[in-house]
Amino acid sequence: MPRCSAITWEARNELLVARRLALAVEAVVNDRPTGSPATAMFQAVCTHVSRDEFELLLRGLVATRKITRKGDIYFPRETAQ
């Protein structure tokens, strides 16, 4: 059986940061049933990720139906308006 190559510490850390950021964004959105603007959420994390990375994260959360989107506003999946 072929062995899988080990993941580097740098790659591991990047994955952990992305996962934690996704959980944090999901928590913020779920805490605001009236909606969370993407620009406001990005301002809180802009020192850690680029705008493109943040938008990719949001698209992933919408695609996996963790949150929903209407325009630039993100809603908990149960209360999409």
Buried (B, 14 or more C-beta within 10 A) or exposed (E): EEEEEEEEEEEEEEEEEBEEBBEEBBEBBBEBEEBBEBEEBBEEBEEEBEEEBBEEBBEEBBEEEBBBBEEEBBBBBEEEE
